[in-house]
Amino acid sequence: MNRLARFAGFGAGDHGRIDRDDEPGAEIVGAADATADVTTDSGQATGDSESLREPIIAALRRVHDPEIPVNIYDLGLIYKIDIAGNGDVDVDMTLTAPACPVAGMMPVMVKDAVKTVDGVGEVDVELVWDPPWTPDTMSDEAKLTLGML
């Protein structure tokens, strides 16, 4: 982890966990299956927290690595999106390289984007390096944009 990211408090979580299917561009799921209901404090099941998934992904698609003309979601930089029943969101993300010049500000950009979604509570973004990012995690659309297909 680079010193700026460590100073900012990123990367102190479960570094080996990835909830992305093996297929590039696959739907990201959180700790629970995306189709599962979330139970509220009152014990009632609700799908409300999962209804935040698509707007969160849309918000993440508005965040771009300044050096690459593709959004971070389609680049495959988002490894995990967990949405709690109260709307709190945990995101695990990586960068294309540990020495990325935006390592200190990219997690802040992600947090700010997710916070714009109505219904989202607290947002925690963890910068992880394991597994390392590879072009295989990119969506087909991103590969096409970058001339890799």
LOROSE-826728 format. One record per residue: x, y, z of N, C-alpha, C, O, CB in turn; residue in three letters. Coordinates in nm, 4 decimals. Atoms other than C-alpha are relative to their C-alpha. Glycine has a CB too. Example, Ala and Ser with C-alpha at 12.3 -4.5 7.8 and 13.67 -1.06 7.14 Angstrom:
<atoms>
ATOM       n.X       n.Y       n.Z      ca.X      ca.Y      ca.Z       c.X       c.Y       c.Z       o.X       o.Y       o.Z      cb.X      cb.Y      cb.Z  residuo
ATOM    0.0890   -0.1190    0.0000    1.2300   -0.4500    0.7800    0.0900    0.1200    0.0000    0.1936    0.1181    0.0665   -0.0992    0.0027    0.1246      ala
ATOM   -0.0820   -0.1190   -0.0060    1.3670   -0.1060    0.7140   -0.0770    0.1090    0.0730   -0.0261    0.2198    0.0899    0.0414    0.0462   -0.1415      ser
</atoms>
This chain:
<atoms>
ATOM       n.X       n.Y       n.Z      ca.X      ca.Y      ca.Z       c.X       c.Y       c.Z       o.X       o.Y       o.Z      cb.X      cb.Y      cb.Z  residuo
ATOM    0.0862   -0.1173    0.0000    0.0000    0.0000    0.0000    0.0898    0.1222    0.0000    0.1934    0.1229    0.0665   -0.0975    0.0006    0.1228      met
ATOM   -0.0844   -0.1179    0.0000    0.1363    0.3431   -0.0732   -0.0217    0.0816    0.1266   -0.1254    0.0703    0.1921   -0.0273    0.0851   -0.1235      asn
ATOM    0.0040   -0.0731   -0.1265    0.2081    0.5791    0.2133   -0.1174    0.0960    0.0091   -0.1752    0.1111    0.1168    0.1280    0.0759    0.0191      arg
ATOM    0.1114   -0.0942   -0.0028   -0.0575    0.8343    0.1163   -0.1306   -0.0722    0.0322   -0.2106   -0.0235    0.1121   -0.0116    0.0737   -0.1343      leu
ATOM    0.1218    0.0769   -0.0281   -0.3313    0.5694    0.1147   -0.0007   -0.0481    0.1448   -0.1049   -0.0445    0.2103   -0.0119   -0.1203   -0.0960      ala
ATOM   -0.0078    0.0448   -0.1384   -0.2092    0.4312    0.4489   -0.0278    0.1157    0.0939   -0.0985    0.0991    0.1933    0.1373   -0.0613    0.0300      arg
ATOM    0.0217   -0.1179   -0.0826   -0.2042    0.7817    0.5956   -0.1479    0.0375    0.0029   -0.2003    0.0787    0.1064    0.0837    0.1174   -0.0516      phe
ATOM    0.1418   -0.0344    0.0096   -0.5596    0.8393    0.4759   -0.0893   -0.1044    0.0670   -0.2100   -0.0838    0.0798   -0.0398    0.0157   -0.1457      ala
ATOM    0.0765    0.1020   -0.0709   -0.6658    0.5200    0.6568   -0.0619   -0.1052   -0.0886   -0.1506   -0.1779   -0.0439   -0.1061    0.0639    0.0780      gly
ATOM    0.0559    0.0990    0.0904   -0.7402    0.3049    0.3543    0.0808   -0.1282    0.0064    0.2018   -0.1263    0.0286   -0.0042    0.0536   -0.1431      phe
ATOM   -0.0672    0.1278    0.0111   -0.6616   -0.0631    0.3296    0.0122   -0.0757    0.1303    0.0964   -0.1650    0.1401    0.1335    0.0202   -0.0562      gly
ATOM   -0.0109    0.0692   -0.1283   -0.7188   -0.1766    0.6892   -0.1100   -0.1030    0.0176   -0.1554   -0.1253    0.1298   -0.0042    0.0998    0.1143      ala
ATOM    0.1118    0.0927   -0.0109   -0.9844   -0.4354    0.6102    0.0342   -0.1389   -0.0463    0.1501   -0.1798   -0.0412   -0.1159    0.0504   -0.0777      gly
ATOM   -0.0130    0.1364    0.0474   -1.0383   -0.7846    0.4707    0.0529    0.0044   -0.1427   -0.0240    0.0182   -0.2377   -0.1358   -0.0760    0.0079      asp
ATOM   -0.0646   -0.0224    0.1290   -0.7875   -0.7698    0.1844   -0.0185   -0.1134   -0.0997   -0.0042   -0.0918   -0.2201    0.1449    0.0225    0.0209      his
ATOM    0.0103    0.1114    0.0913   -0.8475   -1.1140    0.0399   -0.1401   -0.0237   -0.0515   -0.1600   -0.1133   -0.1336    0.0491   -0.1219    0.0654      gly
ATOM    0.1392    0.0276    0.0341   -1.2241   -1.0891   -0.0011   -0.0374    0.0680   -0.1302   -0.0164    0.1879   -0.1482   -0.0932    0.0458    0.1121      arg
ATOM    0.0513   -0.0543    0.1250   -1.3676   -1.0444   -0.3452   -0.1326   -0.0678   -0.0276   -0.1420   -0.1905   -0.0235    0.1007   -0.0208   -0.1185      ile
ATOM    0.1327    0.0539    0.0208   -1.7340   -1.0884   -0.4212   -0.0440    0.0134   -0.1453   -0.1639    0.0118   -0.1733   -0.0988    0.0691    0.0908      asp
ATOM    0.0307   -0.0110    0.1420   -1.7164   -1.0512   -0.7992    0.0024   -0.1403   -0.0591    0.0910   -0.2200   -0.0284    0.1012    0.0946   -0.0735      arg
ATOM   -0.0010    0.1280    0.0689   -1.8103   -1.3488   -1.0117    0.1243   -0.0084   -0.0869    0.1901    0.0927   -0.1112   -0.1282   -0.0187   -0.0848      asp
ATOM   -0.1194    0.0186    0.0820   -1.5341   -1.4952   -1.2274   -0.0114    0.0670   -0.1354    0.0905    0.0923   -0.1996    0.0273   -0.1466   -0.0187      asp
ATOM    0.0191   -0.0616    0.1300   -1.6847   -1.3374   -1.5380    0.0333    0.1476    0.0040   -0.0170    0.2177    0.0918   -0.1422   -0.0199   -0.0477      glu
ATOM   -0.0247   -0.1437    0.0055   -1.5435   -0.9947   -1.6308   -0.1305    0.0759   -0.0220   -0.2142    0.0343   -0.1021    0.1006    0.0333   -0.1116      pro
ATOM    0.1189   -0.0817    0.0135   -1.8098   -0.7272   -1.5960   -0.1209   -0.0581    0.0699   -0.2324   -0.0097    0.0505   -0.0309    0.0198   -0.1432      gly
ATOM    0.1127    0.0646   -0.0676   -2.0235   -0.9546   -1.3760   -0.0579    0.0926    0.1059    0.0088    0.1838    0.1546    0.0437   -0.1334    0.0636      ala
ATOM    0.0683   -0.0773   -0.1035   -2.2747   -0.8101   -1.1323    0.0714   -0.0180    0.1330    0.1069   -0.1301    0.1694   -0.1481   -0.0423    0.0119      glu
ATOM   -0.0618    0.0072   -0.1310   -2.1205   -0.7278   -0.7962   -0.1073   -0.0291    0.1019   -0.2146    0.0311    0.0991    0.0752    0.1303    0.0343      ile
ATOM    0.0937    0.0295   -0.1066   -2.2931   -0.8780   -0.4981    0.0663    0.0283    0.1331    0.1888    0.0247    0.1448   -0.0486   -0.1457   -0.0073      val
ATOM   -0.0526   -0.0280   -0.1326   -2.2552   -0.7938   -0.1331    0.0084   -0.1269    0.0812    0.0176   -0.2364    0.0258   -0.0860    0.1029    0.0716      gly
ATOM   -0.0117    0.1143   -0.0890   -2.2383   -1.0207    0.1695   -0.1172   -0.0954   -0.0190   -0.1015   -0.2163   -0.0025    0.0078    0.0461    0.1454      ala
ATOM    0.1175    0.0830    0.0256   -2.5888   -1.1468    0.0907   -0.0213   -0.0075   -0.1501    0.0224    0.0805   -0.2242   -0.1266    0.0565    0.0718      ala
ATOM    0.0352    0.0120    0.1402   -2.7118   -1.2704   -0.2439   -0.0825    0.1212   -0.0412   -0.1666    0.1680    0.0355   -0.0773   -0.1313   -0.0268      asp
ATOM    0.0677   -0.1217    0.0455   -2.8387   -0.9767   -0.4502   -0.1516   -0.0159   -0.0030   -0.2241    0.0835    0.0018    0.0499    0.0386   -0.1379      ala
ATOM    0.1438    0.0198    0.0028   -3.1828   -1.1355   -0.4639   -0.0582   -0.0221    0.1388   -0.1802   -0.0282    0.1542   -0.0340   -0.1167   -0.0885      thr
ATOM    0.0482    0.0262   -0.1358   -3.2044   -1.1958   -0.0887   -0.0559    0.1271    0.0624   -0.0080    0.2377    0.0373    0.1131   -0.0569    0.0878      ala
ATOM    0.0540   -0.1126   -0.0745   -3.4180   -0.9753    0.1309    0.0893    0.0303    0.1185    0.1591   -0.0578    0.1688   -0.1435   -0.0285    0.0464      asp
ATOM   -0.0734   -0.0424   -0.1173   -3.2574   -0.7798    0.4106   -0.0997    0.0107    0.1142   -0.2118    0.0577    0.0948    0.0747    0.1354   -0.0242      val
ATOM    0.0896   -0.0062   -0.1145   -3.4069   -0.8063    0.7579    0.0240    0.1284    0.0770    0.1386    0.1627    0.1060    0.0190   -0.1222    0.0912      thr
ATOM   -0.0101   -0.1240   -0.0757   -3.4780   -0.4835    0.9438    0.0110   -0.0303    0.1481   -0.0019   -0.1456    0.1894   -0.1208    0.0908   -0.0274      thr
ATOM   -0.0084    0.0159   -0.1447   -3.4347   -0.4263    1.3174   -0.1291   -0.0573    0.0567   -0.1260   -0.1264    0.1585    0.0314    0.1336    0.0664      asp
ATOM    0.1275    0.0511   -0.0487   -3.8032   -0.5079    1.3600   -0.0230   -0.1449   -0.0417   -0.1243   -0.2047   -0.0056   -0.1135    0.0868   -0.0506      ser
ATOM    0.0119    0.1388    0.0424   -3.7431   -0.8488    1.1991   -0.0747   -0.0172   -0.1307   -0.0912   -0.1299   -0.1772   -0.0680   -0.0788    0.1058      gly
ATOM    0.0718    0.0087    0.1264   -3.9355   -0.7649    0.8808    0.0997    0.0016   -0.1153    0.1988    0.0745   -0.1125   -0.1017    0.1158   -0.0138      gln
ATOM   -0.0870    0.0041    0.1166   -3.7765   -0.8484    0.5483   -0.0333    0.1165   -0.0922   -0.1492    0.1547   -0.1080   -0.0139   -0.1348   -0.0746      ala
ATOM    0.0197   -0.1105    0.0938   -3.7256   -0.5666    0.3025    0.1015   -0.0099   -0.1124    0.2144   -0.0534   -0.0897    0.0117    0.1365    0.0717      thr
ATOM   -0.0921   -0.0025    0.1128   -3.5689   -0.5357   -0.0401    0.0555    0.1390   -0.0218    0.1253    0.1628   -0.1203   -0.0688   -0.0489   -0.1262      gly
ATOM   -0.0377   -0.1391    0.0190   -3.5056   -0.1641    0.0104    0.1494    0.0204   -0.0170    0.1911    0.0969   -0.1040   -0.0479    0.0809    0.1149      asp
ATOM   -0.1437   -0.0232    0.0100   -3.1303   -0.1870    0.0645    0.0534   -0.0467   -0.1348    0.1423    0.0173   -0.1910    0.0739   -0.0712    0.1135      ser
ATOM   -0.0452    0.0469    0.1306   -3.0841   -0.3907   -0.2537   -0.0499    0.0905   -0.1127    0.0070    0.0910   -0.2218   -0.0470   -0.1432   -0.0234      glu
ATOM    0.0466   -0.0936    0.1024   -3.2862   -0.1305   -0.4428    0.1012    0.1130   -0.0185    0.0935    0.1870   -0.1166   -0.1386    0.0574    0.0378      ser
ATOM   -0.1050   -0.1015    0.0120   -2.9864    0.0982   -0.3814    0.1135   -0.0443   -0.0918    0.1911    0.0390   -0.1386    0.0558    0.0334    0.1369      leu
ATOM   -0.1138    0.0537    0.0754   -2.7485   -0.1302   -0.5750    0.0160    0.0663   -0.1370    0.1245    0.1146   -0.1695   -0.0159   -0.1503   -0.0177      arg
ATOM   -0.0115   -0.0571    0.1353   -2.8264   -0.0039   -0.9271    0.0324    0.1500    0.0028    0.1185    0.1937   -0.0736   -0.1302   -0.0229   -0.0776      glu
ATOM   -0.0391   -0.1414   -0.0062   -2.8208    0.3683   -0.8327    0.1449    0.0192    0.0473    0.2126    0.1120    0.0030   -0.0943    0.0754    0.0930      pro
ATOM   -0.1400   -0.0091   -0.0447   -2.4891    0.3102   -0.6521    0.0932   -0.0317   -0.1159    0.1922    0.0384   -0.1372    0.0269   -0.0966    0.1190      ile
ATOM   -0.0824    0.0351    0.1161   -2.3443    0.1388   -0.9586   -0.0018    0.1138   -0.1021    0.1014    0.1457   -0.1612   -0.0501   -0.1315   -0.0650      ile
ATOM    0.0082   -0.1139    0.0927   -2.4707    0.4274   -1.1741    0.0880    0.1148    0.0483    0.1549    0.1798   -0.0320   -0.1462    0.0479   -0.0147      ala
ATOM   -0.0851   -0.1062   -0.0554   -2.2974    0.6735   -0.9394    0.1475   -0.0346   -0.0194    0.2276    0.0528   -0.0522   -0.0305    0.0217    0.1505      ala
ATOM   -0.1397    0.0413    0.0182   -1.9741    0.4720   -0.9574    0.0428    0.0109   -0.1460    0.1600    0.0347   -0.1754    0.0198   -0.1436    0.0493      leu
ATOM   -0.0335   -0.0126    0.1427   -1.9915    0.4784   -1.3355    0.0270    0.1450   -0.0408    0.0738    0.1703   -0.1518   -0.1132   -0.0569   -0.0852      arg
ATOM   -0.0325   -0.1405    0.0276   -1.9610    0.8584   -1.3155    0.1396    0.0380    0.0512    0.1842    0.1512    0.0330   -0.1049    0.0914    0.0638      arg
ATOM   -0.1354   -0.0241   -0.0503   -1.6177    0.8248   -1.1500    0.0987   -0.0602   -0.0996    0.0885   -0.1774   -0.1359    0.0200   -0.0612    0.1438      val
ATOM   -0.0993    0.0447    0.0980   -1.3248    0.8014   -1.3907    0.1402    0.0141    0.0553    0.1710    0.1086    0.1280   -0.0131    0.0791   -0.1302      his
ATOM   -0.1425   -0.0145   -0.0234   -0.9587    0.7357   -1.3471    0.0448    0.1097   -0.0960    0.0190    0.1001   -0.2159    0.0797   -0.1369   -0.0221      asp
ATOM   -0.0357   -0.1117    0.0880   -0.8111    1.0621   -1.4805    0.0881   -0.0376   -0.1187    0.0932    0.0352   -0.2178    0.0692    0.1044    0.0794      pro
ATOM   -0.0915    0.0393    0.1074   -0.5623    0.8722   -1.6970   -0.0620   -0.0972   -0.0998   -0.0023   -0.1263   -0.2035    0.1236   -0.0619    0.0591      glu
ATOM    0.0628    0.1013    0.0853   -0.8070    0.6231   -1.8514   -0.1424    0.0450   -0.0318   -0.2171    0.0788    0.0601    0.0002   -0.1410    0.0693      ile
ATOM    0.1332   -0.0504    0.0380   -1.1222    0.7200   -2.0475   -0.1134   -0.1004    0.0231   -0.2056   -0.1094   -0.0580    0.0010    0.0400   -0.1453      pro
ATOM    0.1030    0.0981   -0.0344   -1.3320    0.4464   -1.8799   -0.0310    0.0166    0.1479    0.0584    0.0450    0.2276    0.0462   -0.1472   -0.0328      val
ATOM    0.0371   -0.0140   -0.1409   -1.5264    0.4595   -1.5542    0.0583   -0.1142    0.0836    0.0914   -0.2208    0.0317   -0.1532    0.0038    0.0148      asn
ATOM   -0.0660    0.0963   -0.0886   -1.3905    0.2741   -1.2510   -0.0778   -0.1295    0.0169   -0.0183   -0.2343    0.0422    0.0221    0.0620    0.1345      ile
ATOM    0.0797    0.1219   -0.0132   -1.6794    0.0282   -1.2345    0.0286   -0.0937   -0.1173    0.0554   -0.2121   -0.0969   -0.1512    0.0336    0.0071      tyr
ATOM   -0.0245    0.0831    0.1174   -1.6317   -0.0966   -1.5911    0.1468   -0.0388   -0.0135    0.1787   -0.1370   -0.0804   -0.0453    0.0723   -0.1250      asp
ATOM   -0.1405    0.0397   -0.0036   -1.2541   -0.0987   -1.5378    0.0216   -0.1212    0.0909    0.1258   -0.1864    0.0844    0.0866    0.1169    0.0470      leu
ATOM   -0.0133    0.1127   -0.0910   -1.3174   -0.3622   -1.2717    0.0713    0.0367    0.1285    0.1254   -0.0506    0.1964    0.0729   -0.1117   -0.0675      gly
ATOM   -0.0681   -0.0439   -0.1213   -1.1770   -0.1529   -0.9873   -0.0849   -0.0169    0.1254   -0.0324   -0.0105    0.2366    0.0406    0.1437   -0.0139      leu
ATOM    0.0882    0.0191   -0.1146   -1.4795   -0.2101   -0.7634   -0.0154   -0.1498    0.0232   -0.0714   -0.2212   -0.0599   -0.1391    0.0684   -0.0228      ile
ATOM    0.0030    0.1425   -0.0315   -1.4477   -0.5488   -0.5951   -0.1241   -0.0399    0.0801   -0.1735   -0.1515    0.0646    0.1246   -0.0381    0.0769      tyr
ATOM    0.1111    0.0378   -0.0871   -1.7334   -0.5383   -0.3436   -0.0846    0.1220    0.0320   -0.0328    0.2311    0.0556    0.0516   -0.0652    0.1298      lys
ATOM    0.0946   -0.1003   -0.0486   -2.0441   -0.3366   -0.2626   -0.0918   -0.0721    0.0969   -0.1736   -0.1543    0.0557   -0.0811    0.0685   -0.1182      ile
ATOM    0.0898    0.0560   -0.1016   -2.2129   -0.4344    0.0649   -0.0947    0.1106    0.0432   -0.0512    0.2214    0.0749    0.0798   -0.0582    0.1230      asp
ATOM    0.1013   -0.0978   -0.0389   -2.5382   -0.2558    0.1484   -0.0743   -0.0541    0.1212   -0.1379   -0.1592    0.1137   -0.0988    0.0300   -0.1176      ile
ATOM    0.0691    0.0403   -0.1225   -2.6737   -0.2791    0.5030   -0.1464    0.0410   -0.0078   -0.1842    0.1248   -0.0897    0.0672    0.0625    0.1247      ala
ATOM    0.1426   -0.0305   -0.0031   -3.0436   -0.2667    0.5832   -0.0305    0.1451    0.0307   -0.1355    0.1960   -0.0085   -0.0674   -0.0861    0.1004      gly
ATOM    0.0217   -0.1411   -0.0333   -3.0032    0.0884    0.7186    0.0544    0.0941   -0.1075    0.0492    0.2160   -0.0911    0.0650    0.0322    0.1337      asn
ATOM   -0.0509   -0.0829    0.1094   -2.8459    0.2099    0.3920    0.1490    0.0270    0.0053    0.2033    0.0898   -0.0855   -0.0715    0.1289   -0.0011      gly
ATOM   -0.1453   -0.0158   -0.0049   -2.4839    0.2062    0.5075    0.0626   -0.0868   -0.1085    0.0145   -0.1965   -0.1369    0.0563   -0.0378    0.1406      asp
ATOM   -0.0622    0.0693    0.1124   -2.2516    0.1001    0.2264    0.1493   -0.0170    0.0262    0.2178    0.0777    0.0648   -0.0236    0.0772   -0.1322      val
ATOM   -0.1434    0.0295   -0.0049   -1.9094   -0.0685    0.2359    0.0441   -0.0366   -0.1414   -0.0170   -0.1210   -0.2068    0.0321   -0.1163    0.1021      asp
ATOM   -0.0529    0.0252    0.1330   -1.7058   -0.0658   -0.0845    0.1454   -0.0413    0.0134    0.2231    0.0249    0.0822   -0.0145    0.1250   -0.0914      val
ATOM   -0.1404    0.0369    0.0154   -1.3827   -0.2537   -0.1522    0.0361    0.0318   -0.1439   -0.0350   -0.0056   -0.2372    0.0266   -0.1526    0.0353      asp
ATOM   -0.0447   -0.0360    0.1338   -1.1918   -0.1172   -0.4462    0.1504   -0.0166   -0.0090    0.2188   -0.0296    0.0926   -0.0413    0.1443   -0.0353      met
ATOM   -0.1423    0.0044    0.0226   -0.8487   -0.1376   -0.5980    0.0342    0.1065   -0.1031   -0.0529    0.1814   -0.1475    0.0457   -0.1411   -0.0464      thr
ATOM   -0.0466   -0.0905    0.1046   -0.6437    0.0655   -0.8426    0.0735   -0.0823   -0.1043    0.1072   -0.1980   -0.0792    0.0918    0.1124    0.0581      leu
ATOM   -0.0681    0.0743    0.1054   -0.4770   -0.0338   -1.1672    0.1431   -0.0334    0.0390    0.1998   -0.1304   -0.0113   -0.0012    0.0791   -0.1296      thr
ATOM   -0.1358    0.0242   -0.0484   -0.1384   -0.0116   -0.9900    0.0170    0.0679    0.1354   -0.0402    0.1745    0.1578    0.1060    0.0520   -0.1019      ala
ATOM   -0.0214   -0.0617   -0.1307   -0.0220    0.0584   -0.6326    0.0625    0.1393   -0.0081    0.0399    0.2220    0.0803    0.0874   -0.0888    0.0837      pro
ATOM   -0.0645   -0.1306    0.0136    0.1817    0.3548   -0.7568   -0.0864    0.0993   -0.0771   -0.0370    0.2023   -0.1229    0.1342   -0.0154   -0.0689      ala
ATOM    0.0932   -0.0880    0.0715   -0.1244    0.5117   -0.9197    0.0045    0.1398    0.0610   -0.0057    0.1535    0.1830   -0.1450   -0.0569    0.0046      cys
ATOM   -0.0113   -0.1360   -0.0533   -0.0937    0.8905   -0.8865   -0.1253    0.0498    0.0724   -0.1180    0.1472    0.1474    0.0323    0.0940   -0.1113      pro
ATOM    0.1229   -0.0431   -0.0668   -0.4565    0.9184   -0.7687   -0.0368   -0.0908    0.1170   -0.1515   -0.0899    0.1617   -0.1146    0.0043   -0.0996      val
ATOM    0.0268    0.0958   -0.1073   -0.4253    0.6542   -0.4948   -0.0616    0.0664    0.1225   -0.1481    0.0072    0.1870    0.1280   -0.0711    0.0394      ala
ATOM    0.0527   -0.0676   -0.1171   -0.4979    0.9073   -0.2222   -0.1378    0.0595   -0.0195   -0.2158    0.0686    0.0753    0.0929    0.1064    0.0411      gly
ATOM    0.1277   -0.0677    0.0208   -0.7945    1.0755   -0.3858   -0.1084   -0.0880   -0.0612   -0.2263   -0.0544   -0.0496    0.0208    0.1184   -0.0870      met
ATOM    0.1014    0.0842    0.0646   -0.9699    0.7936   -0.5753   -0.1005   -0.0567    0.1004   -0.2203   -0.0523    0.0724    0.0673   -0.1144   -0.0752      met
ATOM    0.1005    0.0483   -0.0963   -1.1288    0.6355   -0.2628   -0.0925    0.1118    0.0497   -0.2098    0.0870    0.0778    0.0697   -0.0649    0.1192      pro
ATOM    0.0832   -0.1137   -0.0417   -1.2536    0.9807   -0.1607   -0.1015    0.0317   -0.1098   -0.2167    0.0638   -0.0805    0.0881    0.1253    0.0312      val
ATOM    0.0912   -0.0231    0.1124   -1.4044    1.0268   -0.5081   -0.1109   -0.1053   -0.0011   -0.2268   -0.0740   -0.0284    0.0773   -0.0021   -0.1343      met
ATOM    0.0986    0.1083   -0.0050   -1.5779    0.6889   -0.4744   -0.0987    0.0250    0.1130   -0.2197    0.0132    0.0937    0.0694   -0.1372    0.0183      val
ATOM    0.0866   -0.0271   -0.1151   -1.7124    0.7753   -0.1290   -0.0955    0.1144   -0.0310   -0.2150    0.1045   -0.0029    0.0841    0.0333    0.1248      lys
ATOM    0.0840   -0.1149    0.0335   -1.8411    1.1120   -0.2505   -0.1075   -0.0370   -0.1016   -0.2206    0.0103   -0.0913    0.0855    0.1140   -0.0540      asp
ATOM    0.0981    0.0411    0.1015   -2.0130    0.9501   -0.5514   -0.1104   -0.0844    0.0623   -0.2281   -0.0625    0.0339    0.0689   -0.0788   -0.1132      ala
ATOM    0.0998    0.0882   -0.0617   -2.1870    0.6821   -0.3433   -0.0908    0.0807    0.0922   -0.2106    0.0535    0.1000    0.0688   -0.1146    0.0788      val
ATOM    0.0789   -0.0809   -0.0930   -2.3012    0.9424   -0.0883   -0.1064    0.0833   -0.0713   -0.2000    0.1298   -0.0062    0.0914    0.0914    0.0795      lys
ATOM    0.1000   -0.0782    0.0733   -2.4965    1.1242   -0.3643   -0.1299   -0.0771   -0.0228   -0.2313   -0.0182   -0.0603    0.0568    0.0437   -0.1334      thr
ATOM    0.1180    0.0832    0.0247   -2.7415    0.8328   -0.3894   -0.0982    0.0153    0.1160   -0.0620   -0.0043    0.2321    0.0402   -0.1494   -0.0187      val
ATOM    0.1046   -0.0119   -0.1022   -3.0684    0.8950   -0.2036   -0.0193   -0.1327    0.0709   -0.0301   -0.2370    0.0064   -0.1329    0.0468   -0.0625      asp
ATOM    0.0211    0.1199   -0.0796   -3.1133    0.6459    0.0792    0.1269   -0.0613    0.0547    0.1217   -0.1507    0.1392   -0.0708   -0.1007   -0.0806      gly
ATOM   -0.1281    0.0511   -0.0487   -2.7436    0.5810    0.1351    0.0336    0.0692    0.1314    0.0196    0.1909    0.1439    0.1132    0.0221   -0.1050      val
ATOM   -0.0424   -0.0541   -0.1292   -2.6228    0.6255    0.4941    0.1499    0.0249    0.0004    0.2028    0.0967   -0.0845   -0.0382   -0.0955    0.1141      gly
ATOM   -0.1448   -0.0117   -0.0103   -2.2608    0.6017    0.6016    0.0659   -0.0799   -0.1124    0.0165   -0.1855   -0.1517    0.0495   -0.0488    0.1384      glu
ATOM   -0.0723    0.0683    0.1071   -2.0110    0.5049    0.3311    0.1439   -0.0222    0.0457    0.2114    0.0707    0.0902   -0.0046    0.0823   -0.1334      val
ATOM   -0.1373    0.0345   -0.0332   -1.6841    0.3235    0.3983    0.0639   -0.0604   -0.1241    0.0107   -0.1553   -0.1817    0.0068   -0.0986    0.1214      asp
ATOM   -0.0710    0.0498    0.1176   -1.4361    0.2675    0.1157    0.1353   -0.0530    0.0452    0.2132    0.0180    0.1087    0.0167    0.1116   -0.1085      val
ATOM   -0.1280    0.0629   -0.0311   -1.1462    0.0264    0.1584    0.0780   -0.0179   -0.1294    0.0254   -0.0695   -0.2280   -0.0201   -0.1367    0.0723      glu
ATOM   -0.0898    0.0200    0.1127   -0.8538    0.0309   -0.0827    0.0743   -0.1300    0.0251    0.1473   -0.1417    0.1236    0.0992    0.1208   -0.0182      leu
ATOM   -0.0611    0.1314   -0.0167   -0.7361   -0.3285   -0.1290    0.0910   -0.0301   -0.1189    0.0713    0.0225   -0.2285   -0.1084   -0.1095    0.0148      val
ATOM   -0.0970    0.0337    0.1048   -0.4491   -0.4769   -0.3298   -0.0004   -0.1487   -0.0327    0.0710   -0.1929   -0.1228    0.1397    0.0425    0.0424      trp
ATOM    0.0020    0.1434    0.0216   -0.5314   -0.8458   -0.3114   -0.1428   -0.0433   -0.0272   -0.2273   -0.0269    0.0609    0.0589   -0.0757    0.1213      asp
ATOM   -0.0906    0.0326    0.1092   -0.6146   -0.9743   -0.5606    0.0368    0.1245   -0.0802   -0.0398    0.2207   -0.0857   -0.0630   -0.1046   -0.0914      pro
ATOM   -0.0398   -0.1144    0.0820   -0.4221   -0.7380   -0.7837   -0.0931    0.0162   -0.1206   -0.1453   -0.0820   -0.1733    0.1457   -0.0162   -0.0472      pro
ATOM    0.0821   -0.0274    0.1172   -0.6169   -0.5709   -1.0636    0.0716   -0.0514   -0.1245    0.1938   -0.0426   -0.1356   -0.0304    0.1518   -0.0124      trp
ATOM   -0.0511    0.0373    0.1323   -0.5727   -0.7134   -1.4135   -0.1038    0.0439   -0.1029   -0.2202    0.0636   -0.0680    0.0288   -0.1556   -0.0100      thr
ATOM    0.0971   -0.0365    0.1038   -0.7340   -0.6176   -1.7448   -0.1129   -0.1011   -0.0161   -0.2163   -0.0689   -0.0747    0.0705    0.0162   -0.1315      pro
ATOM    0.1059    0.1017    0.0085   -0.9350   -0.9417   -1.7187   -0.1249    0.0412    0.0765   -0.2334   -0.0090    0.0470    0.0505   -0.1334    0.0532      asp
ATOM    0.1156   -0.0417   -0.0795   -1.1636   -0.7684   -1.4648   -0.0843    0.1060   -0.0707   -0.1924    0.1411   -0.0234    0.0462    0.0531    0.1343      thr
ATOM    0.0729   -0.1037    0.0729   -1.2721   -0.5082   -1.7205   -0.1221   -0.0573   -0.0708   -0.1221   -0.1725   -0.1142    0.0917    0.0682   -0.1012      met
ATOM    0.1177    0.0413    0.0772   -1.6160   -0.5243   -1.8793    0.0364   -0.0005   -0.1491    0.1343    0.0614   -0.1907   -0.1221    0.0956    0.0277      ser
ATOM   -0.0229    0.0012    0.1449   -1.6364   -0.5962   -2.2511   -0.0109    0.1395   -0.0589    0.0623    0.1746   -0.1514   -0.0995   -0.0932   -0.0690      asp
ATOM    0.0160   -0.1375    0.0471   -1.7560   -0.2389   -2.3027    0.1276    0.0807    0.0219    0.1692    0.1571   -0.0652   -0.1178    0.0675    0.0711      glu
ATOM   -0.1251   -0.0713   -0.0287   -1.4414   -0.1043   -2.1355    0.1105   -0.0468   -0.0934    0.1874    0.0345   -0.1448    0.0423   -0.0208    0.1468      ala
ATOM   -0.1024    0.0536    0.0898   -1.2203   -0.3349   -2.3406   -0.0198    0.0539   -0.1409    0.0770    0.0870   -0.2095   -0.0033   -0.1541   -0.0009      lys
ATOM    0.0296   -0.0519    0.1332   -1.3947   -0.2202   -2.6577    0.0399    0.1476   -0.0092    0.0995    0.1900   -0.1081   -0.1502   -0.0176   -0.0331      leu
ATOM   -0.0354   -0.1420   -0.0021   -1.3524    0.1471   -2.5611    0.1509    0.0189   -0.0095    0.1985    0.1115   -0.0752   -0.0534    0.0667    0.1272      thr
ATOM   -0.1460   -0.0121   -0.0026   -0.9813    0.0910   -2.5030    0.0687   -0.0747   -0.1145    0.1913   -0.0844   -0.1182    0.0527   -0.0514    0.1317      leu
ATOM   -0.0570    0.0679    0.1155   -0.9359   -0.1045   -2.8269    0.0610   -0.1350    0.0323    0.1529   -0.1794   -0.0364    0.1029    0.0863   -0.0623      gly
ATOM   -0.0551    0.1294   -0.0397   -0.8699   -0.4349   -2.6507   -0.0842   -0.1162   -0.0500   -0.0513   -0.2320   -0.0245    0.0121   -0.0074    0.1504      met
ATOM    0.0844    0.1077    0.0586   -1.1474   -0.6289   -2.8306   -0.0065    0.0160   -0.1488   -0.0717   -0.0633   -0.2166   -0.1432    0.0011    0.0591      leu
</atoms>
